[in-house]
Amino acid sequence: MAQPPSTSVVLIGGGLGGALLATYLGRAGYQVDLYERRPDPSAGNFVGGRSINLAISTRGIHALQQVGLADEVMQSAIPMRGRVIHTPDGHLHFQPYDKDPARCINSIGRAALNSVTITAARKFPNVRVHFNHRCTDCDLDRPAAHLINTETNQTVEAAGQLLIGVDGAFSAVRRSMQRLDRFNYRQDYLEHGYKELTIPPDAAGASAMERNALHIWPRKSFMMIALPNPDGSFTCTLFLQFDGPTSFANLRTDDEVRRFFDQQFPDAVSLMPTLLEDFRTNPTGSMVTVRCNPWQLGGKVALVGDAAHAVVPFYGQGANASFEDCFILDECLTQFAPDYSRALEAYESRRKPNADALADLALTNFVEMRDKIGTPAFRRHKKIERTLHTWLPNWYTPLYTLVSFTRTPYAEAVQRARHQDRIVRRVFEFLAVLVILLIFAIFVRPIECH
Ligand SMILES: Cc1cc2nc3c(=O)[nH]c(=O)nc-3n(C[C@H](O)[C@H](O)[C@H](O)COP(=O)(O)OP(=O)(O)OC[C@H]3O[C@@H](n4cnc5c(N)ncnc54)[C@H](O)[C@@H]3O)c2cc1C
C-alpha cells in the first residue's frame, strides 16, 4: 500500500542493494533521497575496483521480479548450468548444478545490473538520486546523514524519518552505529586476496571456453574461476594468499607471474594475451566477513545488504542476499508501517540468523571450491546427491540446490541439509554392516563338529 508522501527515507549507497531498495520504496510511495558517492553510471564507469560480473540466482531474480525488473536483467545474463573443473594436467570435468538443466546460476555484469535498478528507481517522481555524495557521518537520533558533495566539496545534510545504510562492507552508517553502547561488531579478513584477469573472445569473436558454465581451476590452497560475459570474454578471478610461499607477495615480476601461470593454469594462460598487463594494472582486493547487531535503531535507522552482513564471495550469494533483504524489508514495512520500530525489528529478526548462516556457508564453500571440488571423492559425493534428489525429490534436496535454486531461508537450508546428511550417513552405515554380515555368512563357513 502506498505511504503518505510525508514519510521520507534517506538511503546511503546506490550500489546493487541500494538501487533496488529505492525502487521498492519508490513503488510504495515513500519520499526517497538516495545518496551515492560514485558518479552517475550513465555518465561512465561505475564499477570501480570491484568484481566486474557476478552470479545471480533464484533469490536475486525473485526480488527483481517483484518490481518487474527480472526480465530486463535476464536479457543480458548468461546461464551457467554447471562447473567446468580444470585439473592441473589439463583435463576438464563438467559437474551440473542440478538434475534439472533448466536450473542454473546466471552471470551478469555488475554495471549492467546496477544501471537497470538505478534507472527503475529514478522513474518514480518520489525518488531522487544524488550521485557524487559521500556520507561521512550520521546523527542517529534525528536521524540525518552528513555528506560531502565530491564535485563541489560542499557539506550537505540529509534528514528523513528513516535513514537506511546500504553502503556496503565499509558502511559509514554502520560506523556511526559502532560508536553506540552495546553495538556488537566483528570483521574477519581472509588470508586470501583476489585479482581480476581477462580471457578475451577468440579471433572469430566466440568464447574461447564453454560459455554456459562457471570455470574453476582448484589448486588446494588457491584457485582461479572464470565467469562468461555477453561479448564472448570471461572475467577470471584469481584467489590467492596475500603472503606466504605461494602468494601475491611472491608474484612481483612479470617472470614470476608468467612462471606461476604456466605451472598452475597451463590451459588458461594460452587464452590470456593480456595476462601480465592485467596482473600489473588490476588491484588486489581483500575479502571480509562482517557480523554485527543490532541492524536497526529505534524505528529510525537500519542496515541492509553488505553494510549489515558482508560475506566472502564463494557461494555467489552476497548480492542475492542483499536483494532478498530488500524484498523482506519491503514486506515488513508493508505489514507494520507506520510503526517503523516493529517493521525494522521484524526485518532484523527475519534476516539476521540467515545472514549468519550464509556467512558460514560462504567460508566453508571456499575450502570446497579450491580443495575438494576436483577430487574423485567429491565427484562421487555429488553423484550420490543427484541420484538421491532424482529418486527422492520430496525428501532429499542438496544444500547447493536449497541455497541457489530455492528461497528456503539460509539457516533452514543448513538445518535441513544436516538432517538429510545424517540420515544418509546412517543408511550407508547400516548398508555397510549388512554387506559385512553377508560376506561373513557367505565366505566364513561354520566350523563343523564331527
Ligand atoms: C570478487 C567478488 C565476487 C562476488 N561475486 C558475487 C556473486 O557471484 N554473486 C553474488 O550474489 N554476490 C557476489 N559478490 C558479493 C556482492 O558484490 C555484494 O554482496 C553486493 O554488491 C552487496 O550489495 P550492497 O548494495 O549491499 O553493497 P555494494 O554493492 O558494495 O554497494 C554499496 C554502495 O554504497 C556506496 N557507498 C559506500 N560508502 C559510501 C558512503 N560513505 N557514502 C555514499 N555511498 C557510499 C558504494 O559506492 C556502493 O555503490 C561478490 C563480491 C566480490 C568482492
The ligand as a Gaussian input file, in Angstrom:
#p B3LYP/6-31G(d) Opt

LIG

0 1
 C       35.092000     -10.757000      -6.007000
 C       33.643000     -10.741000      -5.644000
 C       32.770000     -11.564000      -6.303000
 C       31.411000     -11.572000      -5.973000
 N       30.574000     -12.426000      -6.626000
 C       29.275000     -12.475000      -6.284000
 C       28.372000     -13.352000      -6.956000
 O       28.759000     -14.080000      -7.876000
 N       27.058000     -13.365000      -6.577000
 C       26.595000     -12.569000      -5.575000
 O       25.388000     -12.633000      -5.269000
 N       27.424000     -11.725000      -4.913000
 C       28.729000     -11.649000      -5.235000
 N       29.574000     -10.789000      -4.577000
 C       29.042000     -10.003000      -3.450000
 C       28.334000      -8.748000      -3.923000
 O       29.201000      -7.982000      -4.716000
 C       27.882000      -7.918000      -2.740000
 O       27.285000      -8.738000      -1.777000
 C       26.859000      -6.874000      -3.178000
 O       27.479000      -5.956000      -4.044000
 C       26.270000      -6.175000      -1.977000
 O       25.425000      -5.140000      -2.390000
 P       25.303000      -3.834000      -1.481000
 O       24.384000      -2.915000      -2.208000
 O       24.984000      -4.219000      -0.097000
 O       26.761000      -3.234000      -1.454000
 P       27.585000      -2.621000      -2.674000
 O       27.184000      -3.243000      -3.954000
 O       29.015000      -2.674000      -2.262000
 O       27.098000      -1.127000      -2.742000
 C       27.440000      -0.167000      -1.777000
 C       27.331000       1.186000      -2.431000
 O       27.489000       2.197000      -1.446000
 C       28.346000       3.179000      -1.931000
 N       28.991000       3.784000      -0.766000
 C       29.935000       3.226000       0.045000
 N       30.281000       4.076000       1.023000
 C       29.547000       5.194000       0.815000
 C       29.476000       6.442000       1.508000
 N       30.244000       6.689000       2.577000
 N       28.624000       7.383000       1.054000
 C       27.838000       7.137000      -0.060000
 N       27.886000       5.988000      -0.745000
 C       28.724000       5.027000      -0.305000
 C       29.327000       2.452000      -2.834000
 O       29.918000       3.325000      -3.773000
 C       28.408000       1.418000      -3.484000
 O       27.838000       1.889000      -4.664000
 C       30.935000     -10.742000      -4.921000
 C       31.817000      -9.897000      -4.247000
 C       33.161000      -9.889000      -4.606000
 C       34.095000      -8.978000      -3.865000

